[in-house]
């Protein structure tokens, strides 16, 4: 998934900035102009270099292949329409910006106030001033033709163009055709200050940026503590290496901006998710961002990410307390034939002890003792499993957790396979607790495989053999929490798909295993008998060598990916136009957060994959990848790479 997002970002920057770049000593970095209310930021310091370096990568060569052209154009259209959304805010398209930038280009999501979303764009047009003027003339002509009312505003010797945009048809109506009140005014504001082109959908943002052009202020993004930390930490690691791309996000603020951009009639009612996250202590995640280099530092892509989360932590934030450790080598039962591998160190007992606030929020039970009472109920209820989750189970688990993924062929929406493995210090006690828990569950079958007891979930079916949806875990937002997407109808609230409905659980080889499907669990157990470990694979060893060269003193997590295997299920489902039906983690995320997602309905495929070539054309461009993460005093530092396919 990370590589898919990187791919989209690279393509967008390429599309925006395919004109030659010329040095611009007179223009400062964009963060010195942008306001400190910026909650999302992406910047290309030298657009020409970004394009040049991207073309050197195997992914860049894939994008340039004529057989991919229809798909890439479709991706670009989706990026413009759904992700960048520049035209809706600034009345500018990515195509309009081609050939204008002569230096850094930055796009920012701004949160002027809680529940308010705005956008800002800066472009260093050194050597391209005339083209920038032509662009402004084109924008003026287009907006005037569309009925926009133009006014001009001067700040010093800089002329600011202000357009009051007409409301789109039906802006004062909801989806059912009912009046919802007058729509909010819409603006598009532009100015050219020397060699700096700026645009926003709010006049006050442009005014603030112009003030910082005249004289540096202390209210810019560059002065924000989280941004300063992120840039400083990544710079410390990069030393003299200049990144091709930089990015930054303030998590809760950015979520609020996404929510603000969702029409009110499509929001779920009740307490919004930003308020919930704040109540849970997650405001401690003050910022995250990083650097990306292309075809440099011995990798196709090398990325650095810093997360600023200074202590003290409260409530659910304590659930993120990873710990540094030494051993990250794949266990002997990890097969060579998988897609991804990740392992991390986590204090399970501490997480259990701090789960109460989140349980109360998600369950809707506001009593602070709700979690303790639920745990006690499981332990003493004569009709229940009579297991104390903390003392009988969690006390013997961890700290190492391993997650691997794979898929079955032929590719279908249900092909993805996942397995979670947690170290145990006492197999016998854990197996006993699991047995009690499984016996108390409906639809669980006890099986024996090579002398091991395996518990398999068997979802209920109707007369035709179709699985019946069952009530299970709440959706990501929980009851009444607002997320992008259509608000659920009452009859849909109970139709929640159970998490891992075909799960298989066993205790073996010093671990508690939970697999999404029993066939994948059997594959892992067979590998343990006749090891063909991942650690011996040449691609894994190449990534391990690169990660070791990062010289990170202590780590809390490591990942590895055969990118060609990781991407294959998604690619094949796109070719079949079946990605929205998929049960993969990526598809679930897309369906949850898609602007047109409707509860209980399969989302329409937005990208036509019918003209895509066979996957072998793509596979040869996708090398192995890996990441390493370290816990630090102020948060986390993550560094990773995508290597060349050999």
C-alpha positions as CSV (number, residue, x, y, z in Angstrom):
1,X,0.0,0.0,0.0
2,X,2.8,2.4,0.8
3,X,4.3,1.9,-2.6
4,X,0.9,2.6,-4.3
5,X,0.7,5.9,-2.5
6,X,4.3,6.8,-3.3
7,X,3.6,6.0,-7.0
8,X,0.6,8.3,-7.0
9,X,2.6,11.1,-5.4
10,X,5.5,10.7,-7.9
11,X,3.1,10.7,-10.8
12,X,1.3,13.8,-9.6
13,X,4.6,15.7,-9.2
14,X,5.8,14.5,-12.6
15,X,2.5,15.6,-14.2
16,X,2.6,19.0,-12.6
17,X,6.3,19.8,-13.1
18,X,7.5,18.3,-16.3
19,X,9.1,21.6,-17.5
20,X,12.8,22.4,-17.0
21,X,13.7,23.8,-13.6
22,X,15.9,26.8,-13.1
23,X,17.6,27.7,-9.8
24,X,15.8,30.2,-7.7
25,X,18.0,31.8,-5.1
26,X,15.5,34.6,-4.4
27,X,12.6,32.4,-3.3
28,X,12.7,30.9,0.1
29,X,11.4,27.4,1.0
30,X,7.6,27.2,0.8
31,X,7.2,26.4,4.5
32,X,8.4,29.9,5.3
33,X,5.3,31.3,3.5
34,X,2.7,28.7,4.4
35,X,0.7,29.3,7.6
36,X,1.3,27.3,10.8
37,X,-2.2,26.0,10.4
38,X,-1.0,23.8,7.5
39,X,-2.0,20.2,8.3
40,X,-0.9,18.5,5.1
41,X,2.1,19.4,2.8
42,X,4.0,17.9,-0.1
43,X,6.8,19.6,-1.9
44,X,9.1,19.0,-4.8
45,X,12.2,21.2,-4.5
46,X,13.4,20.7,-8.1
47,X,10.6,19.4,-10.3
48,X,12.9,18.7,-13.2
49,X,15.1,16.6,-11.1
50,X,12.2,14.7,-9.6
51,X,11.1,13.7,-13.1
52,X,14.6,12.8,-14.2
53,X,15.3,10.7,-11.2
54,X,11.9,9.0,-11.4
55,X,12.5,8.0,-15.0
56,X,15.7,6.2,-13.8
57,X,13.8,3.9,-11.6
58,X,12.2,0.7,-12.8
59,X,8.8,2.0,-11.7
60,X,9.4,5.1,-13.8
61,X,10.3,2.9,-16.8
62,X,7.1,0.9,-16.2
63,X,5.0,4.2,-16.2
64,X,6.7,5.2,-19.5
65,X,5.9,1.9,-21.2
66,X,3.3,2.6,-23.9
67,X,1.2,-0.4,-22.8
68,X,0.5,1.3,-19.5
69,X,-0.5,4.7,-21.0
70,X,-4.3,4.2,-20.8
71,X,-4.1,3.1,-17.2
72,X,-1.7,5.8,-16.1
73,X,-3.9,8.5,-17.7
74,X,-6.8,7.0,-15.7
75,X,-4.8,7.1,-12.5
76,X,-3.8,10.7,-13.2
77,X,-7.5,11.6,-13.7
78,X,-8.5,9.9,-10.5
79,X,-5.6,11.7,-8.7
80,X,-6.8,15.0,-9.9
81,X,-10.5,14.4,-9.3
82,X,-10.3,12.5,-6.0
83,X,-7.0,13.0,-4.3
84,X,-5.5,16.4,-5.2
85,X,-8.9,18.0,-5.8
86,X,-7.0,21.1,-6.9
87,X,-9.5,22.2,-9.5
88,X,-12.4,22.2,-7.0
89,X,-10.5,24.5,-4.6
90,X,-8.3,26.6,-6.8
91,X,-9.9,26.3,-10.3
92,X,-6.5,25.1,-11.6
93,X,-5.7,21.7,-13.0
94,X,-2.4,19.8,-13.0
95,X,-2.3,20.3,-16.7
96,X,-2.5,24.0,-16.2
97,X,0.6,24.0,-14.1
98,X,2.8,22.3,-16.7
99,X,5.7,24.5,-17.8
100,X,5.1,27.2,-15.2
101,X,7.3,26.1,-12.3
102,X,10.9,26.9,-12.4
103,X,11.7,25.8,-8.8
104,X,9.9,24.4,-5.8
105,X,6.2,23.5,-6.0
106,X,4.3,22.9,-2.8
107,X,0.7,22.0,-2.2
108,X,-0.8,22.4,1.3
109,X,-4.0,21.5,3.1
110,X,-4.8,24.2,5.6
111,X,-7.0,24.2,8.7
112,X,-7.8,27.8,9.5
113,X,-10.1,26.8,12.3
114,X,-11.6,23.5,13.6
115,X,-14.0,22.1,11.0
116,X,-12.7,24.4,8.2
117,X,-10.8,23.2,5.2
118,X,-8.6,25.2,2.8
119,X,-5.9,24.7,0.3
120,X,-2.8,26.6,-0.8
121,X,-0.4,26.3,-3.6
122,X,3.1,27.9,-4.1
123,X,5.2,27.7,-7.1
124,X,8.7,29.1,-7.7
125,X,8.4,30.5,-11.2
126,X,11.9,31.9,-11.5
127,X,12.6,32.1,-15.2
128,X,8.9,31.3,-15.9
129,X,7.3,34.6,-14.9
130,X,5.8,35.2,-18.3
131,X,4.3,31.8,-18.3
132,X,2.9,32.4,-14.9
133,X,1.3,35.6,-16.1
134,X,-0.2,33.7,-19.1
135,X,-1.6,31.1,-16.6
136,X,-3.3,33.9,-14.6
137,X,-4.8,35.4,-17.7
138,X,-6.1,32.0,-18.7
139,X,-7.6,31.4,-15.3
140,X,-9.2,34.9,-15.4
141,X,-10.8,34.2,-18.8
142,X,-12.1,30.8,-17.7
143,X,-13.6,31.9,-14.4
144,X,-15.1,35.0,-15.9
145,X,-16.8,32.8,-18.6
146,X,-18.1,30.6,-15.9
147,X,-19.8,33.5,-14.1
148,X,-17.2,34.3,-11.4
149,X,-17.1,37.8,-10.1
150,X,-13.5,39.3,-10.2
151,X,-12.2,41.9,-7.9
152,X,-8.6,43.1,-7.3
153,X,-6.9,43.8,-4.0
154,X,-3.4,45.3,-3.6
155,X,-0.8,44.5,-0.9
156,X,2.1,46.8,-1.5
157,X,3.0,46.5,-5.1
158,X,1.4,43.0,-5.5
159,X,-1.9,42.7,-7.2
160,X,-4.2,40.0,-5.7
161,X,-6.9,38.5,-8.0
162,X,-10.0,37.5,-6.1
163,X,-12.8,35.5,-7.7
164,X,-16.2,34.9,-6.1
165,X,-17.1,31.6,-7.7
166,X,-20.7,30.6,-8.7
167,X,-22.2,27.8,-6.7
168,X,-22.5,24.5,-8.6
169,X,-26.0,23.4,-9.5
170,X,-27.9,21.9,-6.6
171,X,-25.4,23.2,-4.0
172,X,-28.3,24.2,-1.8
173,X,-30.0,20.7,-2.0
174,X,-29.2,17.4,-0.4
175,X,-29.1,14.1,-2.2
176,X,-32.9,13.6,-1.6
177,X,-33.6,17.0,-3.3
178,X,-34.4,18.8,0.0
179,X,-33.3,22.3,0.7
180,X,-30.4,22.4,3.2
181,X,-29.9,26.2,3.4
182,X,-27.6,28.6,1.5
183,X,-24.3,27.1,0.5
184,X,-21.0,28.6,1.7
185,X,-19.4,31.3,-0.5
186,X,-16.5,30.0,-2.7
187,X,-13.4,31.9,-3.5
188,X,-10.3,31.4,-5.7
189,X,-7.4,33.8,-5.0
190,X,-4.2,34.3,-6.9
191,X,-1.1,36.5,-6.9
192,X,2.3,36.8,-8.4
193,X,4.9,38.2,-6.0
194,X,8.1,38.5,-7.9
195,X,9.1,34.9,-8.7
196,X,6.5,33.4,-6.4
197,X,3.1,32.3,-7.7
198,X,0.5,31.7,-5.0
199,X,-3.0,30.4,-5.0
200,X,-5.6,29.6,-2.3
201,X,-9.3,29.3,-1.8
202,X,-9.2,31.9,1.0
203,X,-8.1,35.5,0.8
204,X,-6.8,35.6,4.4
205,X,-4.4,32.8,3.6
206,X,-3.0,34.7,0.6
207,X,-2.7,37.8,2.7
208,X,-0.8,36.0,5.4
209,X,1.6,34.4,2.8
210,X,2.2,37.8,1.2
211,X,3.1,39.3,4.6
212,X,5.7,36.5,5.1
213,X,7.1,37.2,1.6
214,X,7.8,40.8,2.7
215,X,9.2,39.8,6.1
216,X,9.6,36.4,7.7
217,X,7.1,35.9,10.5
218,X,7.0,33.5,13.4
219,X,3.6,32.1,12.4
220,X,4.7,30.0,9.4
221,X,4.7,26.3,9.0
222,X,8.5,26.4,9.3
223,X,8.0,27.6,12.9
224,X,5.6,24.9,13.9
225,X,7.3,22.6,16.6
226,X,6.1,19.4,15.0
227,X,7.3,20.4,11.5
228,X,10.6,21.7,12.8
229,X,11.2,18.4,14.6
230,X,10.3,16.3,11.6
231,X,12.6,18.2,9.2
232,X,15.4,18.4,11.7
233,X,15.3,14.6,12.4
234,X,15.2,13.6,8.7
235,X,18.0,16.1,7.9
236,X,20.1,14.6,10.7
237,X,19.8,11.2,9.1
238,X,20.1,12.4,5.5
239,X,23.2,14.6,6.2
240,X,24.2,16.2,2.9
241,X,21.7,14.3,0.8
242,X,19.0,16.6,-0.6
243,X,15.5,15.0,-0.8
244,X,13.6,15.1,-4.1
245,X,10.3,15.2,-2.2
246,X,9.3,16.3,1.3
247,X,6.0,15.8,3.0
248,X,4.3,16.5,6.3
249,X,0.9,15.8,8.0
250,X,-0.6,16.8,11.3
251,X,-2.8,13.7,11.8
252,X,-5.8,15.0,13.7
253,X,-5.9,18.3,11.9
254,X,-5.7,16.5,8.5
255,X,-8.5,14.2,9.5
256,X,-10.6,17.2,10.4
257,X,-9.9,18.8,7.0
258,X,-11.0,15.6,5.3
259,X,-14.2,15.6,7.4
260,X,-14.8,19.3,6.6
261,X,-14.6,18.5,2.9
262,X,-17.3,15.8,3.2
263,X,-20.8,17.3,2.5
264,X,-22.8,17.5,5.7
265,X,-25.6,15.2,4.5
266,X,-23.0,12.5,3.9
267,X,-21.5,12.7,7.4
268,X,-22.4,10.2,10.1
269,X,-24.2,11.9,13.0
270,X,-23.0,12.2,16.5
271,X,-19.6,12.7,18.0
272,X,-17.0,13.2,15.2
273,X,-13.9,11.1,15.0
274,X,-11.5,14.0,15.7
275,X,-13.1,14.7,19.0
276,X,-12.9,11.0,19.9
277,X,-9.2,10.8,19.0
278,X,-8.5,13.9,21.1
279,X,-10.5,12.4,24.0
280,X,-8.4,9.2,23.7
281,X,-5.1,11.1,24.0
282,X,-4.1,10.8,20.4
283,X,-3.5,14.5,20.1
284,X,0.0,13.5,21.3
285,X,0.6,12.5,17.6
286,X,1.5,16.1,16.8
287,X,3.1,15.6,13.4
288,X,4.7,13.2,10.9
289,X,6.6,13.7,7.7
290,X,9.7,12.9,5.8
291,X,12.0,12.9,2.8
292,X,12.0,10.8,-0.3
293,X,14.9,10.3,-2.7
294,X,14.6,8.6,-6.1
295,X,17.3,6.5,-7.8
296,X,19.8,7.6,-5.2
297,X,21.6,6.3,-2.1
298,X,21.8,2.8,-3.6
299,X,18.0,2.4,-3.9
300,X,15.2,2.9,-6.4
301,X,13.3,4.8,-3.6
302,X,14.6,5.6,-0.2
303,X,12.3,7.2,2.4
304,X,12.8,8.7,5.8
305,X,9.9,9.4,8.1
306,X,9.9,11.1,11.5
307,X,6.9,11.0,13.9
308,X,6.7,13.7,16.6
309,X,4.8,12.4,19.6
310,X,6.4,13.8,22.8
311,X,5.5,12.3,26.1
312,X,3.7,12.2,28.5
313,X,1.1,10.0,26.8
314,X,-2.4,9.5,28.1
315,X,-5.3,7.0,27.6
316,X,-5.2,5.1,24.3
317,X,-2.0,6.7,23.2
318,X,-0.3,4.3,25.5
319,X,-1.4,1.5,23.2
320,X,1.3,2.7,20.8
321,X,4.1,2.0,23.2
322,X,6.5,-0.2,21.1
323,X,9.8,-1.2,22.5
324,X,13.3,-1.5,20.9
325,X,14.8,-4.9,20.7
326,X,17.6,-6.8,18.9
327,X,16.2,-9.9,17.1
328,X,14.3,-9.3,13.9
329,X,15.3,-12.3,11.9
330,X,12.4,-14.3,10.4
331,X,11.5,-17.3,12.4
332,X,12.1,-20.8,10.9
333,X,8.4,-21.2,10.3
334,X,8.2,-18.1,8.0
335,X,7.9,-19.5,4.5
336,X,10.0,-18.2,1.6
337,X,6.9,-18.1,-0.6
338,X,5.0,-15.2,0.9
339,X,4.3,-11.6,-0.1
340,X,5.2,-9.6,3.1
341,X,6.8,-10.0,6.5
342,X,6.7,-7.7,9.5
343,X,7.8,-8.1,13.0
344,X,7.7,-5.7,16.0
345,X,8.0,-5.6,19.7
346,X,5.0,-4.5,21.8
347,X,4.1,-4.6,25.5
348,X,0.8,-6.5,25.3
349,X,0.1,-6.4,29.1
350,X,0.6,-2.6,29.2
351,X,-1.7,-2.3,26.1
352,X,-4.3,-4.4,27.8
353,X,-4.1,-2.3,31.0
354,X,-4.7,0.9,28.9
355,X,-7.4,-0.5,26.7
356,X,-10.3,0.7,28.9
357,X,-10.8,4.2,27.6
358,X,-10.9,3.0,24.0
359,X,-13.3,0.2,24.9
360,X,-15.6,2.5,26.6
361,X,-15.6,4.9,23.6
362,X,-16.1,2.3,20.9
363,X,-18.6,0.2,22.8
364,X,-20.7,3.3,23.7
365,X,-20.4,2.4,27.4
366,X,-19.2,5.6,29.0
367,X,-18.5,4.0,32.4
368,X,-14.8,4.1,33.0
369,X,-15.1,0.7,34.6
370,X,-16.7,-0.9,31.6
371,X,-13.5,-2.7,30.4
372,X,-12.7,-4.0,33.8
373,X,-16.2,-5.2,34.3
374,X,-16.2,-7.0,30.9
375,X,-12.9,-8.7,31.7
376,X,-14.2,-9.7,35.1
377,X,-17.5,-11.0,33.5
378,X,-15.6,-13.3,31.2
379,X,-13.6,-14.6,34.2
380,X,-16.5,-15.4,36.5
381,X,-19.6,-15.9,34.3
382,X,-20.7,-19.6,34.8
383,X,-22.0,-19.6,31.2
384,X,-18.9,-18.0,29.8
385,X,-15.4,-19.1,29.1
386,X,-14.2,-18.3,32.6
387,X,-10.9,-16.9,31.4
388,X,-9.3,-13.9,32.8
389,X,-7.9,-12.3,29.7
390,X,-5.0,-10.5,31.4
391,X,-3.9,-13.1,33.9
392,X,-4.6,-16.3,31.9
393,X,-3.7,-15.1,28.4
394,X,-2.0,-11.7,28.0
395,X,0.5,-12.3,30.8
396,X,2.1,-15.1,28.7
397,X,2.1,-13.2,25.4
398,X,4.7,-11.1,23.7
399,X,6.6,-9.0,23.3
400,X,7.4,-10.0,19.7
401,X,4.5,-10.0,17.2
402,X,5.0,-11.2,13.6
403,X,2.6,-10.6,10.7
404,X,2.9,-12.2,7.3
405,X,0.8,-12.1,4.2
406,X,0.3,-14.1,1.0
407,X,-2.4,-14.8,-1.5
408,X,-4.0,-17.7,-3.4
409,X,-4.3,-18.2,-7.1
410,X,-6.3,-17.7,-9.2
411,X,-6.8,-14.2,-7.8
412,X,-10.3,-13.5,-6.5
413,X,-11.6,-10.8,-4.1
414,X,-11.0,-13.4,-1.3
415,X,-7.4,-14.4,-2.2
416,X,-5.5,-12.5,0.4
417,X,-4.1,-14.5,3.3
418,X,-2.9,-13.1,6.6
419,X,-1.3,-14.6,9.7
420,X,-0.5,-13.0,13.1
421,X,1.9,-14.7,15.4
422,X,2.6,-13.7,19.0
423,X,5.4,-15.1,21.1
424,X,4.3,-17.0,24.2
425,X,6.3,-17.8,27.3
426,X,4.0,-20.6,28.3
427,X,2.4,-22.6,25.5
428,X,0.4,-24.8,27.8
429,X,-1.3,-21.9,29.6
430,X,-2.1,-20.0,26.4
431,X,-3.5,-23.2,24.8
432,X,-5.7,-23.8,27.8
433,X,-7.1,-20.2,27.7
434,X,-7.6,-20.4,23.9
435,X,-9.5,-23.6,24.3
436,X,-11.9,-22.1,26.9
437,X,-12.5,-19.1,24.7
438,X,-13.1,-21.1,21.5
439,X,-15.5,-23.5,23.2
440,X,-17.6,-20.5,24.3
441,X,-17.9,-19.2,20.7
442,X,-20.6,-20.2,18.3
443,X,-19.5,-21.5,14.9
444,X,-16.0,-22.7,16.0
445,X,-14.8,-26.1,14.9
446,X,-12.1,-28.1,16.7
447,X,-9.7,-29.8,14.4
448,X,-6.5,-31.8,14.9
449,X,-3.6,-31.3,12.4
450,X,-0.5,-33.3,12.9
451,X,-1.1,-33.5,16.6
452,X,-1.9,-29.8,17.0
453,X,-5.3,-28.6,18.1
454,X,-6.6,-26.0,15.6
455,X,-9.8,-23.9,16.1
456,X,-11.5,-22.9,12.9
457,X,-14.2,-20.3,12.5
458,X,-17.1,-21.4,10.4
459,X,-19.5,-18.5,9.5
460,X,-23.2,-19.3,9.3
461,X,-24.7,-19.8,5.9
462,X,-28.2,-19.6,4.5
463,X,-30.0,-22.3,2.5
464,X,-28.1,-21.4,-0.7
465,X,-24.8,-21.7,1.1
466,X,-24.1,-17.9,1.2
467,X,-22.5,-16.6,4.3
468,X,-24.9,-14.6,6.6
469,X,-23.5,-11.2,7.8
470,X,-23.0,-11.2,11.5
471,X,-22.7,-8.5,14.1
472,X,-19.1,-8.0,15.0
473,X,-16.6,-5.3,15.7
474,X,-17.7,-1.7,15.0
475,X,-16.5,0.0,11.8
476,X,-13.4,2.2,12.0
477,X,-15.4,5.2,13.2
478,X,-17.4,3.3,15.8
479,X,-21.0,4.2,16.8
480,X,-21.8,7.7,15.8
481,X,-18.3,8.7,14.7
482,X,-18.1,10.7,11.6
483,X,-16.0,9.6,8.7
484,X,-16.0,10.4,5.0
485,X,-18.7,8.4,3.2
486,X,-22.5,8.0,3.3
487,X,-24.1,8.0,6.7
488,X,-25.5,4.5,7.5
489,X,-29.2,3.8,7.4
490,X,-30.7,2.2,10.5
491,X,-31.3,-1.1,8.7
492,X,-27.6,-1.2,7.7
493,X,-26.2,-0.7,11.2
494,X,-26.4,-4.4,12.1
495,X,-24.9,-5.6,8.8
496,X,-21.3,-5.5,9.8
497,X,-18.9,-8.0,8.4
498,X,-17.1,-10.0,11.0
499,X,-13.3,-9.5,11.1
500,X,-11.5,-12.6,9.8
501,X,-14.6,-14.7,9.5
502,X,-12.6,-17.8,8.4
503,X,-9.9,-17.5,11.0
504,X,-7.9,-20.5,12.3
505,X,-6.1,-20.4,15.7
506,X,-3.5,-22.7,17.3
507,X,-0.6,-22.6,19.7
508,X,2.6,-24.1,18.5
509,X,6.4,-23.4,18.1
510,X,6.4,-20.9,21.0
511,X,3.7,-18.8,19.4
512,X,0.0,-18.1,19.4
513,X,-1.0,-18.2,15.7
514,X,-4.1,-16.6,14.2
515,X,-4.5,-17.0,10.4
516,X,-7.2,-15.5,8.2
517,X,-7.7,-19.0,6.6
518,X,-6.8,-22.5,7.7
519,X,-4.9,-23.2,4.4
520,X,-2.4,-20.5,5.2
521,X,-1.9,-21.7,8.8
522,X,-1.2,-25.2,7.5
523,X,1.4,-23.8,5.0
524,X,3.2,-22.1,8.0
525,X,3.0,-25.3,10.1
526,X,4.4,-27.3,7.3
527,X,7.3,-24.9,6.8
528,X,8.2,-25.3,10.5
529,X,8.6,-29.1,9.9
530,X,10.8,-28.7,6.8
531,X,12.2,-25.1,7.0
532,X,12.7,-23.2,3.8
533,X,13.1,-20.0,5.6
534,X,12.7,-16.5,4.2
535,X,16.0,-15.5,5.7
536,X,17.9,-17.5,3.1
537,X,16.3,-15.7,0.2
538,X,18.6,-13.5,-1.9
539,X,16.1,-10.6,-2.1
540,X,15.6,-10.7,1.7
541,X,19.3,-10.6,2.2
542,X,19.8,-7.7,-0.1
543,X,17.2,-5.7,1.8
544,X,18.6,-6.7,5.1
545,X,22.1,-5.5,4.0
546,X,20.6,-2.1,3.0
547,X,18.7,-1.8,6.3
548,X,21.8,-2.7,8.3
549,X,23.6,0.1,6.4
550,X,21.1,2.6,7.8
551,X,23.0,2.4,11.1
552,X,20.0,2.8,13.3
553,X,21.2,1.9,16.8
554,X,18.0,0.3,18.1
555,X,14.8,-0.9,16.3
556,X,11.3,-1.6,17.4
557,X,10.1,-3.0,14.0
558,X,11.3,-4.4,10.7
559,X,9.4,-5.2,7.5
560,X,10.2,-6.9,4.2
561,X,8.1,-7.2,1.0
562,X,8.4,-9.0,-2.3
563,X,6.7,-6.0,-3.9
564,X,5.9,-7.9,-7.0
565,X,3.9,-10.4,-4.9
566,X,2.4,-7.8,-2.6
567,X,1.0,-5.8,-5.6
568,X,-0.2,-8.7,-7.7
569,X,-3.6,-9.3,-6.1
570,X,-4.5,-5.6,-6.3
571,X,-3.3,-5.4,-9.9
572,X,-5.2,-8.4,-11.0
573,X,-8.4,-7.2,-9.3
574,X,-8.0,-3.9,-11.0
575,X,-7.7,-5.7,-14.3
576,X,-10.9,-7.5,-13.6
577,X,-12.6,-4.3,-12.3
578,X,-13.2,-6.1,-9.0
579,X,-11.1,-4.1,-6.6
580,X,-14.2,-2.7,-4.7
581,X,-15.3,-6.3,-4.0
582,X,-12.0,-7.3,-2.5
583,X,-11.5,-8.3,1.2
584,X,-7.9,-7.2,1.2
585,X,-6.8,-4.6,3.7
586,X,-6.1,-2.1,0.9
587,X,-9.6,-2.5,-0.6
588,X,-11.3,-2.2,2.8
589,X,-9.4,1.1,3.4
590,X,-10.4,2.4,0.0
591,X,-14.0,1.4,0.4
592,X,-14.2,2.9,3.9
593,X,-12.7,6.3,3.0
594,X,-13.8,6.7,-0.6
595,X,-15.9,9.9,-1.0
596,X,-18.7,7.9,-2.8
597,X,-18.6,4.9,-0.4
598,X,-22.1,3.8,0.6
599,X,-22.7,1.6,3.6
600,X,-23.8,-1.9,2.7
601,X,-23.1,-1.5,-1.0
602,X,-20.1,-2.4,-3.2
603,X,-18.4,0.7,-4.5
604,X,-18.2,1.2,-8.3
605,X,-14.7,0.6,-9.7
606,X,-13.3,4.0,-10.6
607,X,-10.3,2.9,-12.6
608,X,-10.9,0.8,-15.8
609,X,-8.3,-1.9,-15.8
610,X,-9.5,-3.9,-18.8
611,X,-6.6,-2.6,-21.0
612,X,-3.9,-3.4,-18.6
613,X,-1.2,-5.9,-19.7
614,X,-0.5,-9.2,-18.2
615,X,1.1,-9.0,-14.8
616,X,4.4,-10.4,-16.0
617,X,4.9,-7.0,-17.8
618,X,4.6,-5.3,-14.4
619,X,6.4,-7.8,-12.2
620,X,9.9,-7.3,-13.7
621,X,9.8,-3.6,-12.6
622,X,9.0,-4.2,-8.9
623,X,12.0,-5.1,-6.6
624,X,12.0,-6.0,-3.0
625,X,11.4,-3.5,-0.2
626,X,11.8,-3.1,3.5
627,X,11.7,-0.7,6.4
628,X,13.1,-0.3,9.9
629,X,11.5,1.7,12.7
630,X,13.1,2.9,16.0
631,X,11.5,4.2,19.2
632,X,13.0,7.5,20.2
633,X,12.5,10.0,23.0
634,X,10.2,12.3,20.9
635,X,8.4,9.6,18.9
636,X,9.6,7.3,16.1
637,X,12.0,7.3,13.2
638,X,11.4,5.1,10.1
639,X,13.6,4.5,7.2
640,X,13.0,2.2,4.3
641,X,13.8,1.4,0.7
642,X,12.6,-0.1,-2.6
643,X,15.5,-1.9,-4.4
644,X,16.0,-2.7,-8.0
645,X,14.6,-5.9,-9.3
646,X,17.4,-8.3,-10.1
